[in-house]
Amino acid sequence: MLAKNHLQKNSKGKDMQKRATALPELLAPLSAGKVMLVLELLQPDLLDQLEHCLDFIQELQLPMNSTQNALDDFLIKRYMVLEDSLESLSSNTLASTMKFFEQPKYRNIINTHAFVDGLQYKR
């Protein structure tokens, strides 16, 4: 009970504001001035299988010296953020990466959230 009351009061003793927020609404402002793709790992045990893991590494072009660390971090933390300049939109890399994760093989393993210059991007 004490913890509940403490969390609801700010430093001036007033009630804290509360509101429900969708994940895209929280993430969109972080993409101001750039392209951002957030990968949400839904099933780490499936991505850890060789058949999924190798294609994932190849699609994201993870450098060999950082591949194991990047993959391990993703399996543990369950989120990966990919960022690029706004100019990269002309090369269509965002759309092609999103299309890769829409394959039946990955659809239930990784969820993508794409943002461009502060706005949610939908194909």
C-alpha positions in Angstrom: 0.0 0.0 0.0 2.8 2.4 0.8 4.5 1.7 -2.5 1.3 2.4 -4.4 0.8 5.7 -2.7 4.5 6.7 -3.2 4.3 5.9 -7.0 1.2 8.0 -7.4 2.7 11.2 -6.0 5.3 13.3 -7.7 8.0 15.3 -5.8 5.5 18.1 -5.0 3.0 15.7 -3.4 0.5 16.0 -6.3 -1.0 13.1 -8.2 1.0 11.8 -11.1 -0.6 12.0 -14.6 -1.5 8.6 -16.0 -2.5 7.5 -19.5 -2.4 4.4 -21.6 0.0 4.6 -24.6 0.7 2.4 -27.5 4.3 1.4 -28.2 4.5 3.2 -31.5 3.3 6.4 -29.8 6.2 6.1 -27.4 8.8 5.3 -30.0 7.9 7.6 -32.9 9.5 10.8 -31.4 12.8 9.0 -31.0 13.0 8.7 -34.8 13.1 12.5 -35.4 15.6 13.2 -38.2 16.2 9.6 -39.1 14.8 6.2 -40.1 14.3 3.8 -37.2 13.3 0.1 -37.3 12.6 -1.6 -34.0 12.7 -5.3 -34.0 10.7 -7.0 -31.2 11.7 -10.6 -30.6 8.6 -12.6 -29.8 10.1 -16.1 -29.7 13.8 -16.2 -28.8 14.0 -20.0 -28.8 13.0 -20.1 -32.5 15.4 -17.3 -33.6 18.2 -19.2 -31.8 17.7 -22.1 -34.3 20.4 -22.2 -37.0 17.9 -22.1 -39.9 16.5 -18.7 -38.7 19.6 -17.3 -37.1 21.8 -17.4 -40.3 19.3 -15.7 -42.5 18.7 -13.1 -39.8 22.4 -12.3 -39.6 22.8 -12.1 -43.3 19.7 -9.9 -43.8 20.9 -7.4 -41.2 24.5 -7.6 -42.5 25.8 -7.9 -39.0 29.6 -7.7 -39.0 31.2 -11.1 -38.1 33.2 -9.6 -35.2 30.0 -8.4 -33.5 27.5 -11.0 -34.7 27.6 -13.2 -31.6 27.3 -10.2 -29.2 24.5 -8.6 -31.2 22.6 -11.8 -31.5 23.0 -12.7 -27.8 21.9 -9.2 -26.8 18.8 -9.5 -29.0 18.0 -12.9 -27.6 18.2 -11.6 -24.0 16.9 -8.1 -24.3 14.3 -8.9 -27.0 14.5 -5.6 -28.8 17.0 -4.3 -31.5 17.0 -0.8 -32.9 18.3 -0.2 -36.4 18.8 3.4 -37.4 19.8 5.1 -40.7 19.7 8.5 -42.3 16.6 9.8 -44.0 18.5 9.6 -47.3 18.4 5.8 -47.0 14.7 5.9 -47.9 15.6 6.3 -51.5 17.4 3.0 -51.5 14.3 1.2 -50.3 16.3 -0.7 -47.6 13.6 -0.1 -44.9 10.8 -1.6 -47.0 12.9 -4.5 -48.1 14.0 -5.3 -44.5 10.4 -5.1 -43.4 9.4 -7.4 -46.2 12.0 -9.9 -45.1 10.5 -10.1 -41.6 7.0 -10.5 -43.1 8.0 -13.9 -44.5 6.0 -16.8 -42.9 9.2 -18.0 -41.4 9.7 -14.9 -39.3 6.2 -13.5 -38.9 5.6 -15.1 -35.6 9.2 -14.7 -34.3 9.9 -11.0 -34.9 7.6 -8.1 -34.9 8.7 -4.8 -36.6 7.9 -1.2 -35.8 9.1 1.3 -38.3 9.4 5.0 -38.0 10.5 7.9 -40.2 11.3 11.3 -39.0 9.0 11.1 -35.9 6.1 9.3 -37.6 5.1 5.7 -37.7 5.9 4.1 -41.1 3.5 1.7 -42.7 3.9 -0.1 -45.9 
